[in-house]
Amino acid sequence: MAARLAGRTALVTGASAGIGRATAIALAREGAEILATGRREPELASVVQACEAQGAKARYIAGDLDDRAFSRGLAETAGHADILINNAGILTYAPLLETSVDDCEAMFRTNVLSAFAIAREIGSRMVQRRTGHMVFITSLAARNVNPLSMGYAATKHALCAFAKGFRLELKSFGIKVTEVAPGMVDTAIRNSSTHPEVLKSIAARKFKPLTPDDIAEAVVYAVTAAEGCCPDLIELRPRDN
C-alpha cells in the first residue's frame, strides 16, 4: 500500500518523548517528512533515527517554545509544514490550594500560550497556501475537572477553545483542524509529581492507561481522512476507566 502521507511534511512539537515521539514515528511510517522539535536534543536525535528507520526524511530543531524568538525562528524554518501536531505540554499535579502561582503560570505558558503562538505562525502560512491540517493534543480534562489536576485542566480547557477557534476561522481557507483528547496516557509527564496525595491517587488507579502509540494512531487517522472529511474531535479513554 502506498504511503498515505508521501510528499507531506509534519511539524511535531514536544517530540522528544511520549505522545510526540510516538506520533512522529507513526507519521514517518506513513511517508511524511518529519520536523521534530522539543527541548532535549539527545532524545530528539533518537526520534530522528527512529523516523529514518521507517524510510522517512527527518530532522530535529531543538529549543524551547516558551521562547518567543525560538518560536518565530521555528516557524520560519518549518513554515512549509503541511501538518502541525501541537503536542508540547507540561503537568503539575497538586491540590489546588497547594498549586503555586508559578506552577500554574508555567503550565499556561507552555500548554496554552506557546501552543497558540506556534499555531498562529504555522496557520498563517497554511492560509497563504490554502491547505494544511493542524492537530491539537488536548485531554479529556478539557471537558472535565478532577481533583489534583485542576490547573492542568484549566490549560486544556483553554487549548480546546483555541482548537475550536482555529477550526472555525480557518476552514474557509481549506485548513483542517482536529482536536485529539486522550484520557490518562502512560508517559513520563507525571514523573515529576511528588505530592503524597498525588502518588496515592496514581497508585490506587484500577485501570490500564492508554499508550502513546494509541494516541499516535488517532492522529494518523485524522490526518489521513478523506479530503472532504475533517475529524473535529477524537476522544480516547482507557477501556476500563
C-alpha positions in Angstrom: 0.0 0.0 0.0 1.3 3.4 -0.9 2.4 5.7 1.9 -0.6 7.9 2.6 1.4 10.9 3.7 4.1 10.8 1.0 5.2 14.3 -0.1 3.8 15.9 3.1 5.8 17.4 5.9 4.8 17.3 9.6 6.0 19.5 12.4 5.7 17.8 15.7 6.1 19.7 19.0 7.1 18.0 22.2 8.6 15.3 20.0 11.4 14.1 22.3 9.2 11.6 24.3 5.8 10.2 24.9 2.9 11.1 22.6 5.1 13.4 20.4 7.7 10.8 19.8 5.2 8.1 19.0 3.3 10.4 16.7 6.4 11.5 14.8 7.4 7.8 14.2 3.8 6.9 13.2 3.6 9.8 10.7 7.0 8.8 9.3 5.7 5.3 8.8 3.0 6.8 6.6 5.7 8.6 4.5 5.7 12.1 6.0 8.9 14.1 6.3 9.3 14.9 10.0 10.4 18.1 11.7 10.7 17.2 15.3 11.0 19.9 18.0 11.5 19.8 21.7 13.8 20.8 24.5 16.0 17.7 24.7 18.5 17.4 21.9 19.7 13.8 22.5 16.1 12.5 22.7 15.2 14.4 19.5 18.2 12.8 17.7 16.9 9.4 18.7 13.4 10.3 17.3 15.0 11.3 14.0 16.9 8.0 13.8 13.6 6.1 14.5 11.8 8.1 11.8 14.6 7.4 9.3 14.4 3.7 10.1 10.8 3.9 8.7 12.3 5.2 5.5 11.3 8.8 6.0 13.3 12.0 5.9 13.6 13.6 9.3 15.4 16.3 11.2 15.1 18.0 14.6 15.1 21.6 15.8 15.9 21.8 19.5 14.6 24.7 21.6 12.0 26.0 24.0 8.6 27.0 22.6 8.2 29.3 25.6 11.0 31.4 24.0 9.2 33.6 21.5 12.3 34.2 19.5 12.7 30.4 19.1 9.1 30.0 18.2 9.3 32.6 15.4 12.5 31.1 14.1 10.9 27.6 14.1 8.0 29.0 12.1 10.4 30.4 9.6 12.2 27.1 9.2 9.1 24.9 9.3 6.6 27.2 7.8 6.1 25.0 4.8 4.8 22.2 7.0 1.6 20.6 5.7 0.7 19.2 9.2 1.2 20.7 12.6 1.0 18.4 15.6 0.6 20.8 18.5 1.5 18.5 21.4 4.1 20.1 23.7 2.9 20.4 27.3 3.7 20.1 31.0 1.8 19.0 34.0 2.0 19.7 37.7 -0.3 17.6 40.0 -1.2 19.0 43.4 -4.3 20.1 45.4 -5.5 23.4 44.1 -4.6 25.4 47.3 -1.1 23.9 47.1 -0.6 24.7 43.5 1.8 27.7 43.3 1.0 30.6 41.0 4.4 30.0 39.4 3.5 26.4 38.6 0.1 27.4 37.2 1.7 30.2 35.1 4.3 27.7 33.7 1.5 25.4 32.6 -0.4 28.2 30.9 2.7 29.5 29.3 3.6 26.1 27.7 0.3 24.4 27.3 -1.7 27.4 26.0 0.3 30.5 25.0 3.2 28.7 23.3 0.8 26.3 21.6 -1.2 29.3 20.4 1.9 31.1 19.2 3.2 28.3 17.0 -0.3 27.5 15.7 -0.8 31.2 14.8 2.6 31.3 12.9 2.1 28.0 11.1 -1.6 28.6 10.5 -0.9 32.0 8.8 1.4 30.2 6.3 -1.2 27.5 5.7 -3.8 30.2 4.9 -1.5 31.7 2.3 -1.2 28.2 0.6 -4.9 27.5 1.3 -4.1 24.0 2.6 -2.9 22.3 5.8 -4.0 20.3 8.8 -3.5 21.3 12.5 -3.9 18.8 15.3 -4.2 20.0 18.9 -3.4 17.4 21.5 -5.6 18.3 24.5 -7.1 15.9 27.1 -10.3 14.6 28.5 -9.5 17.2 31.1 -10.6 19.8 28.6 -14.2 18.9 29.4 -13.8 17.6 32.9 -12.2 18.8 36.2 -10.7 16.2 38.6 -9.1 16.7 42.0 -5.3 17.3 42.0 -5.2 18.3 38.3 -7.4 21.4 38.2 -4.7 23.8 36.9 -3.8 21.4 34.1 -7.5 21.0 33.3 -7.8 24.8 33.0 -5.0 24.9 30.4 -6.6 22.1 28.4 -10.0 23.9 28.5 -8.2 26.9 27.1 -6.4 24.9 24.4 -9.6 23.3 23.4 -11.1 26.7 22.9 -8.2 27.7 20.6 -8.6 24.5 18.6 -12.3 25.2 18.0 -11.4 28.8 17.2 -8.8 27.9 14.6 -11.2 25.4 13.0 -14.0 28.0 12.8 -11.8 30.8 11.4 -9.6 28.7 9.0 -12.0 26.2 7.5 -12.9 28.7 4.7 -9.3 28.7 3.7 -9.2 24.9 3.3 -7.4 24.3 6.6 -8.5 21.3 8.7 -8.2 21.4 12.5 -8.6 18.4 14.7 -8.6 18.1 18.5 -7.4 14.8 19.9 -8.3 14.5 23.6 -6.9 11.4 25.4 -7.5 10.2 28.9 -4.6 9.1 31.1 -1.6 8.1 28.9 1.4 6.2 30.2 4.1 8.8 29.7 6.8 10.3 31.8 4.9 13.6 32.2 3.8 12.5 35.7 7.3 11.5 36.9 7.9 14.9 38.5 4.8 14.5 40.7 5.9 14.2 44.3 2.9 15.3 46.4 1.8 12.4 48.7 -1.9 12.7 47.7 -0.9 12.6 44.0 1.2 9.5 44.5 -1.5 7.8 46.5 -4.1 8.6 43.7 -1.8 7.2 41.0 -1.1 4.0 43.0 -4.8 3.5 43.5 -5.6 3.6 39.8 -7.5 0.4 38.8 -7.3 0.7 35.0 -4.5 0.4 32.5 -3.7 3.8 30.9 -3.5 4.4 27.2 -0.2 4.2 25.4 1.5 6.9 23.3 1.0 4.6 20.3 -2.7 4.7 20.9 -2.8 8.4 20.6 -0.5 8.3 17.6 -2.9 6.0 15.8 -5.7 8.5 16.3 -3.5 11.3 14.9 -2.7 9.2 11.8 -6.5 8.6 11.3 -7.2 12.3 11.5 -4.5 13.4 9.0 -5.2 10.7 6.5 -9.0 11.2 6.5 -10.6 11.7 3.1 -10.2 15.2 1.7 -13.9 16.1 2.3 -13.8 14.8 5.9 -12.4 16.7 8.9 -12.4 14.8 12.2 -13.3 17.6 14.6 -12.8 15.9 17.9 -11.4 12.5 18.8 -11.8 11.5 22.4 -9.8 8.5 23.7 -10.2 6.8 27.1 -8.8 3.7 28.7 -11.2 0.9 28.2 -11.8 0.1 31.8 -11.9 3.7 33.0 
